[in-house]
Amino acid sequence: MLEQLVGDSQALDRAIAGEELSYKDGLDLMNYDNLHLLGAVADDARKKLVGDTVTFAASYYMNYTNVCAASCQMCAFYRKEGADDAYTLTPQEIEQRVSIAKQIGATEVHIVGGFHPKLPLEYYEDMMRIIKKNHPQLNIKALTAAEIFYLSKLTKNSTKEILSRLKDAGLDSMPGGGAELFHPEIRGKIVRGKCSGKEWLDVIEEAHTMGIQSNVTMLYGHIEKPEHVVDHLIKIRELQKKTNGFITLIPLKFSLDNTELEQDHLVNNECSSVYDLRIIALSRLMLANTLNNISVYWVAYGKKLAQVALSNGGSDLVGTAFSEEIYRAAGKPTTSSVEELATMVKEIGRIPSQRDTHFGILKQF
């Protein structure tokens, strides 16, 4: 049926045939005018790869500090040391919060923060040891590749040494933050004081080689061009072929409020829902043969648009996001229960399933 409808796009023809899409194909699809058909092809690919199950995790988001030596133009979360609302939690305070999260059903703790200029490596080791000691079954998904790279520079240890020590302390997996967009032409315009795209990929490759799997993100909807998006997806695809270490791609919609890009009038409006759906569909089609899971971050989209995105190639809702603070700093509501997420999925006729960090199914609703 889809084959009969697609007559004006060789890229879509190749996608329907299950072929790997080229850089040019990606650009063609970024500019393809029939969004309904693009979404239908992406959703068909989703169904063939993962069926009708929509997954989500019971996840607790722990931001251990908002103090950051970087000052990224797209971030509303960071604070400079000494600011009135700057904070840094102790490992004991972190464990206390994690304990509460465990009691309400969390199966993973997602730990990220800023680039704190004074925290030693032992702080992070102590944090993970106390969590793992008291909650051995909880998956510690902690520190982005960008944070690991910063720690390497700060402590004068190799990234491999830092990853090894953190793994010994209890690190199970890594979140996908800090990826933003890899292309150097755009990266310097949206991040400041953060590792390059190549450095991010190098750290994640080291982690994968050590058996530490990770998510990967893509920040879009600000000042990027189509070629930056396609370049990002291809670099993810190439590393996934090499390591098979990525668990899921999470396209992250840029949230405008309280960011430098807004204050400097470089971005005046958040991107359209049409663009959101195009990004989800393109992500599915560009990665169709290498990465099964494309996550829809409902925190950034809102629940109604997230439902539509699940019909445009998405297959996962990330998770409950208990205590998520980064999008909250940009004015987004950020918490839901597994029951609410299950209802979202049922409303679009799909099968809701709670998963663990590595997409093992824990419960069907």
Buried (B, 14 or more C-beta within 10 A) or exposed (E): EBEEBBEEBEBBBBBBEEEBBBEEBBBBBBEBEBBEBBBBBBBBBBEEBBEEBBBBBBBBBBBBBBBBBBBBBBBBBBBEBEEEEBEBBEBEBBBBBBEEBBEEEBBBBBBBBBBBEEBEBEBBBBBBBBBBEEBEEBBBBBBBBBBBBBBBEBBEBEBBBBBBBBBEBBBBBBBBBBBBBBBEEBBEBBBBEBBBBEBBBBBBBBBBEEEBBBBBBBBBBBBBBBBBBBBBBBBBBEBBEEBEBBBBBBBBBBBBEEBBBBEEEBBEEBBEBEBBBBBBBBBBBBBBBBBBBBBBBBBBBEBEBBBBBBBBBBBBBBBBBBBBBBBBBBEBEBEBEBEEBBBBBEEBEBBBBBBBBEBEEEEEE
